[in-house]
Amino acid sequence: MSQSTTTRETKGLENPDMIGSLAVLIATACWGTSGLFVKLILANQEVSALALAFWRDVSTFLVLFIGLRLMRPSWLTVERKDTLWLVGLGASIGVFHIFWNLAVFLNGAAVATVQQAAMPAIVAIVAWLIWDEPLSARKILAIALTFVGTVLVSGVSVLGEADLTVFGFLVGLGTPITYASWNLFIKKIRDGYNPFTTLTYGFGFGALVLLPIQFFTPQPQGVPPSTLLYFIGLIIIATIVGFSIYTFALGRLQASVASILAMAEIPIVAVYAYVLLGERMSIDQVIGAVLVVAGVLMLSRRRKKRIRPTEREHPEGYYNTVVEHEP
């Protein structure tokens, strides 16, 4: 074996995680714009959170479905055996939106964000049980760092003042569970299909889950052009681009690793708020953001071990073979 051959094989092992990690970070940067677009929409239009979630899902489905129908109709074909997985994906997305909105309403945005931060731990445990993904000490430490960082970014004083009821606690528990569910469903179904195919059916079934609730919640009327523009940004940037890139990343990363990297959304949102909205961060929040970034960096860096073969084992060789370890 030549040195160039070894180099190519090494890159083949290295690139999937590097590319996948970068893809998750780009996806979270897109997701981070969601809160900004929602704030702009609510500032110009009276609409309930559940109605906005429904129109977000149904609009995403229509854009993806029409786009694939016109340009790649073959991508809309799925095997019958995968239908239930796609239904599960859509249901978990729709139910997650319900739990998230209820958690924000009952517990406040800060508490809901912290409750959602339990998602990487749930994904890691389930992926360990189902797919034998390694539950290493480094991964556990990364989960702990991102969780503590999220608590600090959300505001410790705010959490201490929260009046958390039993119902609010249960709703908050449902948030990370359903968040983790759609991560696991996407990971399960991702390998056989294009990311756009997966998301088209996922958001379609998600809209169906939210549809019955729309008969009991106020719907937007007389939407001004500026609000429509913000809504388009929410659909294209925060939803289609963000979810598509994240789904692509799940084809290259373990589900547990991707879910931890996705917590980078917390400091990214804080930066957006600082730069675009002029919101200032306290010392605790800065420390929290640093902890989240530290947890993310622990998994985005690959550890390598060099194995130097002996002359007896490889009489022709003087090269080193690089063996990679899972994070």
PAPA-934233 format. One record per atom (N, C-alpha, C): residue in three letters; z, x, y. Coordinates in steps of 0.05 Angstrom, whole numbers, plus 5000, padded with zeros to 4 digits. Each point is the difference from the previous one (the first is absolute). Layout:
N
ALAZXY
...
//
This chain:
327
MET500050174976
MET500049835024
MET500050185025
SER498349935019
SER499950165025
SER502049915020
GLN500550165021
GLN501949935020
GLN499149765016
SER497349995005
SER498949775015
SER500449744985
THR499750014973
THR500449764984
THR502949915002
THR501950194999
THR502849935002
THR500649885027
THR498750105021
THR500449905027
THR499149715002
ARG497749944988
ARG499049735001
ARG501949814985
GLU501050094977
GLU501849834985
GLU502649955015
THR500950225014
THR502549985016
THR499649795022
LYS497850025014
LYS499549815022
LYS499849714989
GLY498949984976
GLY499849734989
GLY502849884995
LEU502050184995
LEU502749904996
LEU501449965026
GLU499450175020
GLU501449985025
GLU499049775018
ASN497449975002
ASN498949825020
ASN500849714997
PRO500349894975
PRO500849714999
PRO502549945015
ASP502150164997
ASP502549945014
ASP499850055030
MET498650215008
MET499750065028
MET498449775014
ILE497849934988
ILE498449785011
ILE501549744999
GLY501349944977
GLY501549754998
GLY502349985020
SER501550225004
SER502250005019
SER499049965028
LEU497850135007
LEU498949975027
LEU499049715004
ALA498949884978
ALA499049725002
ALA502449815005
VAL502250054987
VAL502449825004
VAL500950035029
LEU500150245011
LEU500950045027
LEU498149865020
ILE497450014995
ILE498149875017
ILE500349694998
ALA500549914976
ALA500549714996
ALA502449915015
THR502250164999
THR502449925014
THR499650005030
ALA498350195010
ALA499450005029
ALA498649745008
CYS498349904982
CYS498649755005
CYS502049774999
TRP501750004979
TRP502149794998
TRP501849995024
GLY500550245011
GLY501950015023
GLY499049855024
THR497449965002
THR498949845022
THR500549714997
SER500849914976
SER500449724995
SER502049875019
GLY502350145004
GLY502049895018
GLY499149985028
LEU498450205009
LEU498949995027
LEU498149775004
PHE498249954981
PHE498249785002
PHE501549734999
VAL502049984983
VAL501549754998
VAL501549955026
LYS501150205013
LYS501449975025
LYS498149905021
LEU497650125001
LEU498049915020
LEU499049724995
ILE499749934974
ILE499249724994
ILE502149805008
LEU502550064993
LEU502249815006
LEU500549985030
ALA499350215015
ALA500450005029
ALA497949815014
ASN497849954986
ASN497949845012
ASN499549734986
GLN501349964977
GLN499449774984
GLN502649914985
GLU500649745001
GLU502349904985
GLU499149944971
VAL501150154981
VAL499249974972
VAL502450084983
SER500549854979
SER502250074982
SER499350254983
ALA502050144991
ALA499550244984
ALA498649934974
LEU500749774987
LEU498749924975
LEU497149925004
ALA499449885023
ALA497349925006
ALA498350265005
LEU501250195014
LEU498550255006
LEU499550154974
ALA502050004982
ALA499650134974
ALA497749874984
PHE499949745001
PHE497949854985
PHE497250075011
TRP499849985027
TRP497450055012
TRP499150294997
ARG502050174999
ARG499450294995
ARG498950034972
ASP501249884980
ASP499150034973
ASP497349874995
VAL499649755010
VAL497649864996
VAL497650135015
SER500650105024
SER497850145015
SER499250264986
THR502050144990
THR499450254986
THR498349944975
PHE500749794986
PHE498549934976
PHE497149935007
LEU499649845021
LEU497349925008
LEU498350235009
VAL501250185016
VAL498550245009
VAL499150174976
LEU501950054981
LEU499350164977
LEU498149864982
PHE500449744995
PHE498249864981
PHE497249985011
ILE499749935025
ILE497349985012
ILE498750275001
GLY501550215007
GLY498950275001
GLY499050094973
LEU501649964979
LEU499150084974
LEU497749834989
ARG500149745007
ARG497949824991
ARG497350095012
LEU500050105024
LEU497550075013
LEU499150284992
MET501950194997
MET499350284995
MET500450104972
ARG502149914986
ARG500550094973
ARG501049764983
PRO498249814994
PRO500949764985
PRO501050074972
SER499150224988
SER500950084974
SER503050075000
TRP501150085023
TRP502850075002
TRP501849754998
LEU498949775003
LEU501649764998
LEU500549914971
THR498650134981
THR500349934972
THR502550134988
VAL501749844988
VAL502450104986
VAL500149904972
GLU501350144983
GLU500249924972
GLU502249794998
ARG499649814981
ARG501949784997
ARG502850104994
LYS500250214985
LYS502750104992
LYS501650105024
ASP498650065022
ASP501450115024
ASP500749785020
THR499249754994
THR500449795020
THR503049955005
LEU501650004979
LEU502949965004
LEU501250225017
TRP499150244996
TRP501150235016
TRP499249965030
LEU497649905005
LEU499249965028
LEU501549765012
VAL500649804984
VAL501649775009
VAL502850115007
GLY501150164982
GLY502650125005
GLY500150175025
LEU497950155005
LEU499850165025
LEU500049825024
GLY498349795000
GLY499849825023
GLY502649855004
ALA501349914978
ALA502549855003
ALA502250185011
SER500150254992
SER502050195010
SER499650065030
ILE497550025008
ILE499450045029
ILE500949765016
GLY499249764991
GLY500849765014
GLY503049955001
VAL501350044977
VAL502949954999
VAL501450225016
PHE499050245000
PHE501250215017
PHE500049925029
HIS497849895010
HIS499849915028
HIS502149785005
ILE500449834981
ILE502049795004
ILE502850125001
PHE500750174982
PHE502650135000
PHE500450175025
TRP498050155008
TRP500350175023
TRP500549835026
ASN498549795003
ASN500349845024
ASN502849865000
LEU500849914976
LEU502749874998
LEU502250215005
ALA499650244990
ALA502050215004
ALA500350075030
VAL497850025014
VAL500150065028
VAL501449775015
PHE499349754992
PHE501249775013
PHE503049984995
LEU500950054975
LEU502849964992
LEU501750255007
ASN498950244996
ASN501650245002
ASN499350185024
GLY497749945012
GLY499250185022
GLY498150214990
ALA498350115018
ALA498050194992
ALA501250264990
ALA502250095012
ALA501250254992
ALA501049994971
VAL501549794994
VAL501149974973
VAL497849964980
ALA498049845007
ALA497749954982
ALA498650264994
THR499750185020
THR498650254995
THR501650184981
VAL502650005003
VAL501750164981
VAL499949884972
GLN500149744998
GLN499849874974
GLN497350074986
GLN497950005016
GLN497350064990
GLN499950294990
ALA501750185012
ALA499950284993
ALA501050064972
ALA501149804986
ALA500850034972
ALA497549994982
MET497749945011
MET497649974984
MET499350254984
PRO500050255011
PRO499350234984
PRO501850044976
ALA502649945002
ALA501750024977
ALA499349814978
ILE499349755007
ILE499149804981
ILE497550094986
VAL498050095016
VAL497550094988
VAL500450244981
ALA501750195009
ALA500550234983
ALA501249934973
ILE501949825001
ILE501449924975
ILE498149854981
VAL498549815012
VAL498249844983
VAL497750174989
ALA498950185018
ALA497950184990
ALA501050194979
TRP502550085002
TRP501250174979
TRP500349854974
LEU500749745001
LEU500449844976
LEU497349924987
ILE498049945017
ILE497549894990
ILE498050224994
TRP499650195019
TRP497950204997
TRP501150284995
ASP502650034995
ASP501250264995
ASP499650205023
GLU499849905024
GLU499850185023
GLU502650155002
PRO499950265004
PRO502550165001
PRO501849925023
LEU502649984995
LEU501949935020
LEU501650255006
SER498850195014
SER501150265004
SER502250005022
ALA501550215001
ALA502150035021
ALA498750015027
ARG497750135003
ARG498750015026
ARG499149735009
LYS499149834982
LYS499149735007
LYS502449835008
ILE502250034985
ILE502549845007
ILE501050095027
LEU500050265006
LEU500950095026
LEU498249905022
ALA497449994996
ALA498149905020
ALA500549715006
ILE500649844979
ILE500749725003
ILE502549975017
ALA502050164994
ALA502549995015
ALA499650085030
LEU498450205005
LEU499550095027
LEU498649785016
THR497949884988
THR498549805014
THR501749755005
PHE501849934982
PHE501749775003
PHE502050045023
VAL501450234999
VAL501950065021
VAL498650025027
GLY497750135000
GLY498550025025
GLY499249735011
THR499249824983
THR499349735008
THR502449855013
VAL502450044987
VAL502449885011
VAL500550105029
LEU499750265004
LEU500550115026
LEU497949915021
VAL497550004991
VAL497849915019
VAL500449715007
SER500949844981
SER500349715006
SER502449955018
GLY501950195000
GLY502349975018
GLY502649934985
VAL501850194997
VAL502549964985
VAL501749795014
SER500150005026
SER501749815015
SER499049724996
VAL497349974999
VAL498849734996
VAL500749904972
LEU499950184981
LEU500649924972
LEU502949914998
GLY501850145014
GLY502849944999
GLY500749735012
GLU498349915019
GLU500549755013
GLU498649764986
ALA498450064979
ALA498549794987
ALA501949814985
ASP499449755003
ASP501649794985
ASP498449924976
LEU500450154978
LEU498449974976
LEU501249794981
THR498649784996
THR501049794981
THR499050064972
VAL501149854981
VAL499250044972
VAL497049944997
PHE499149785013
PHE497149934999
PHE498350215013
GLY501050115023
GLY498550215014
GLY499950254983
PHE502150064985
PHE500050234982
PHE498049974978
LEU499949764988
LEU498149954978
LEU497250015010
VAL499549895023
VAL497350015012
VAL499250295005
GLY501950155011
GLY499550285005
GLY499550164975
LEU501349924978
LEU499550134975
LEU497249944989
GLY499149765006
GLY497349924992
GLY497850165014
THR500650105024
THR498050145016
THR499150264986
PRO501850184992
PRO499150254987
PRO498949944972
ILE501049804987
ILE499049934973
ILE497149925001
THR499449825018
THR497249905002
THR498250225012
TYR501150165018
TYR498550235011
TYR499350194977
ALA502050064984
ALA499550184977
ALA498049884980
SER500149734997
SER498349864981
SER497150045006
TRP499249975026
TRP497250035005
TRP499150294998
ASN501850195005
ASN499450284995
ASN499450044970
LEU501649894983
LEU499750044971
LEU497549854990
PHE499549765010
PHE497649854992
PHE497550155008
ILE499950115025
ILE497750155008
ILE499650244983
LYS502250144994
LYS499850244983
LYS498949934972
LYS500849774990
LYS499249914973
LYS497049935000
ILE499049875020
ILE497349895000
ILE498050205014
ARG501150205014
ARG498350175017
ARG497950164984
ASP500750104977
ASP498250194986
ASP497349884992
GLY499949744995
GLY497549884990
GLY498249895022
TYR500950005025
TYR498549875021
TYR500050165026
ASN498049935017
ASN500050115027
ASN502349895016
PRO501250155018
PRO502249905017
PRO499449745014
PHE497549975010
PHE499349755014
PHE500049764981
THR499250044975
THR500149784981
THR502849914995
THR501850194996
THR502849944995
THR501249855023
LEU499550095024
LEU501249875024
LEU498849735006
THR497449974995
THR498749745004
THR501449784985
TYR500450044974
TYR501349804984
TYR503049995006
GLY501250235006
GLY502850005006
GLY500749835024
PHE498550045022
PHE500649855024
PHE499149714997
GLY497949954984
GLY499249734995
GLY502249834986
PHE501150114979
PHE502249874986
PHE502549995017
GLY500450215017
GLY502350005018
GLY499849775020
ALA497649955010
ALA499649775019
ALA500649744986
LEU499349974974
LEU500549764986
LEU503049954996
VAL501550214997
VAL502949984997
VAL501249895027
LEU499050105022
LEU501049925026
LEU498949735010
LEU497949904988
LEU498749765009
LEU501849755001
PRO501649944979
PRO501649765000
PRO502150005023
ILE500950245008
ILE502050015021
ILE498949935027
GLN497350035003
GLN498849955026
GLN500249715009
PHE500449824981
PHE500349715007
PHE502749955013
PHE501850194999
PHE502749965011
PHE500750205023
THR498050145009
THR500550205022
THR497949965022
PRO500750035025
PRO498149965022
PRO497750204998
GLN497649905007
GLN497650164999
GLN499150075029
PRO498750235003
PRO499150085027
PRO497849815010
GLN500049955026
GLN497949845012
GLN499150125027
GLY497549975006
GLY498950115025
GLY500450305003
VAL499050154980
VAL500550295000
VAL498250135021
PRO501250155020
PRO498550145020
PRO498550244989
PRO497850095013
PRO498450224990
PRO501650264996
SER501950065018
SER501650244997
SER501650004975
THR501249774993
THR501549974976
THR498250044975
LEU497649895002
LEU498150024978
LEU499350294995
LEU499850165022
LEU499450284998
LEU502250154986
TYR502549945007
TYR502350124987
TYR500249934971
PHE499249754993
PHE500149914973
PHE497950154983
ILE497650045012
ILE497950164986
ILE501050284995
GLY501550125019
GLY501150264995
GLY502050004977
LEU501649784999
LEU502049974978
LEU498649994973
ILE497749864999
ILE498649974975
ILE498650254992
ILE498550125019
ILE498350234993
ILE501750264996
ILE501650075020
ILE501450255000
ILE502549994982
ALA501849815006
ALA502649994987
ALA499849904971
THR497949844994
THR499949874974
THR497850124982
ILE497549965007
ILE497850094983
ILE499950304997
VAL500150155023
VAL499850294998
VAL502650114987
GLY502349905009
GLY502550104989
GLY500349964970
PHE499649754991
PHE500349934972
PHE497950144983
SER497550025010
SER497950124984
SER500550304995
ILE500950145021
ILE500650284996
ILE502450044982
TYR502049825002
TYR502450024983
TYR499249954971
THR498349804995
THR499149944973
THR498550234988
PHE498350135017
PHE498650244991
PHE502050224993
ALA502150035015
ALA502050214995
ALA501449954973
LEU500549754994
LEU501449944974
LEU498350084976
GLY497450045004
GLY498450104978
GLY500450304995
ARG501450145019
ARG500450284998
ARG503050084997
LEU501849825007
LEU502850065000
LEU501649824981
GLN502350094993
GLN501949834985
GLN500949785020
ALA500549764989
ALA500849785017
ALA502650075015
SER501850134986
SER502650075012
SER499650205024
VAL498350194996
VAL499550195021
VAL498749875024
ALA498049834995
ALA498649865022
ALA502049825016
SER501849874986
SER501849825014
SER502050155017
ILE500850244992
ILE501750175017
ILE498550105024
LEU497650104996
LEU498450095022
LEU499449785020
ALA499849754990
ALA499549785018
ALA502249955020
MET502450114995
MET502249965018
MET499650165026
ALA497950165001
ALA499350145025
ALA499349805022
GLU499549754992
GLU499549795020
GLU502349975020
ILE502450064991
ILE502449965017
ILE499950185024
PRO499850274997
PRO499750175024
PRO497449965015
ILE497949934986
ILE497449955014
ILE500349775019
VAL501349784991
VAL500449775018
VAL501750085024
ALA502050174995
ALA501850085022
ALA498450165021
VAL498150174990
VAL498350155019
VAL498249825016
TYR498849804986
TYR498349815014
TYR501649855022
ALA502449924993
ALA501749855019
ALA500650185024
TYR500550264995
TYR500650185022
TYR497650055018
VAL497750054988
VAL497650085015
VAL498749765014
LEU499849784985
LEU498549775010
LEU501749795014
LEU502549974992
LEU501749795011
LEU502350115017
GLY500250275001
GLY502150125016
GLY502849964990
GLU500349944974
GLU502749964988
GLU501250274994
ARG502450055008
ARG501450254996
ARG501650004974
MET500150244987
MET501550024975
MET502650145005
SER502149914988
SER502650135002
SER500150244982
ILE502250165003
ILE500350244983
ILE500049934970
ASP501549784994
ASP500249914972
ASP497249934989
GLN498449875017
GLN497349924991
GLN498250244996
VAL500350205018
VAL498450254996
VAL500750144974
ILE502750024995
ILE500950124975
ILE498949844976
GLY500149745002
GLY499049834978
GLY497050054995
ALA498550025022
ALA497150054997
ALA499550274987
VAL501650205007
VAL499850264988
VAL500649994970
LEU502049854992
LEU500849974972
LEU497749874984
VAL498849795011
VAL497849874987
VAL497750204996
VAL499350145021
VAL497950204998
VAL500650214979
ALA502550095000
ALA500950204980
ALA499649894971
GLY500849754996
GLY499649884974
GLY497149994992
VAL498349935019
VAL497149984995
VAL498850284994
LEU500950205016
LEU498950274996
LEU500850124973
MET502349914990
MET500950104973
MET498049934979
LEU498749775003
LEU498149924979
LEU497150065007
SER499450055025
SER497350075008
SER499350294994
ARG502150174997
ARG499550284993
ARG500150034970
ARG498050144990
ARG499850044971
ARG501350264992
ARG501649994979
ARG501250244990
ARG498250124978
LYS499650265000
LYS498350134981
LYS501550214984
LYS499250044976
LYS501150214984
LYS497850164988
ARG500150265006
ARG497950184989
ARG500750114973
ILE498249974981
ILE500550114974
ILE498050234996
ARG501150244996
ARG498350234997
ARG499650064970
PRO497649954990
PRO499550044972
PRO500050304993
THR500850074976
THR500050284992
THR497350094991
GLU499650265000
GLU497450124992
GLU499449924971
ARG502149974984
ARG499649934972
ARG498949724997
GLU501149825016
GLU499149724998
GLU497249965012
HIS499450165022
HIS497449975013
HIS498950285005
PRO498850124980
PRO499050275002
PRO498050045022
GLU498549795007
GLU498050035021
GLU501149965028
GLY502349875001
GLY500849895025
GLY501950175016
TYR499849965026
TYR501950125018
TYR500849785021
TYR499449754993
TYR500349785019
TYR502749874995
ASN500849845019
ASN502449834998
ASN499349714998
THR501349864983
THR499549724997
THR502349855014
VAL499249815017
VAL502049855016
VAL500649744986
VAL502549954994
VAL500949764987
VAL501649845020
GLU499449755004
GLU501449845019
GLU502049824987
HIS502249955014
HIS502149834990
HIS500149755016
GLU500649784987
GLU500249755014
GLU502350015020
PRO499849865023
PRO502150005020
PRO502549864989
//
